[in-house]
Amino acid sequence: MIALEMLKEGLRRSMYPPGSKSQLPTTVWAVDDRTGVVYEARITNVRTSEFHGYPVQETDPLKSEILRKWQKRAPTQ
């Protein structure tokens, strides 16, 4: 359930690469606000909209950009 909620939050915050040609992006990023771990989910089955997620490596240069955008696009309360 947590993974599904993180995927939905990543979609709500538009945390995917620009220029997606389909209605559903093939990659979505999310951050676990409890632990600060950055995750990347990639679509594995387009017909069923199934994604597989995994943590982004600490050494990945994209990690800091994802964290910055995640905070910038945080929902207002």
Sequence and secondary structure as in RCSB ss.txt:
>XXXX:A:sequence
MIALEMLKEGLRRSMYPPGSKSQLPTTVWAVDDRTGVVYEARITNVRTSEFHGYPVQETDPLKSEILRKWQKRAP
TQ
>XXXX:A:secstr
 HHHHHHHHHHHTT S S  SSSS SEEEEE TTT  EEEEEEEETTTTEEEEEE  TT THHHHHHHHHHHT  
  
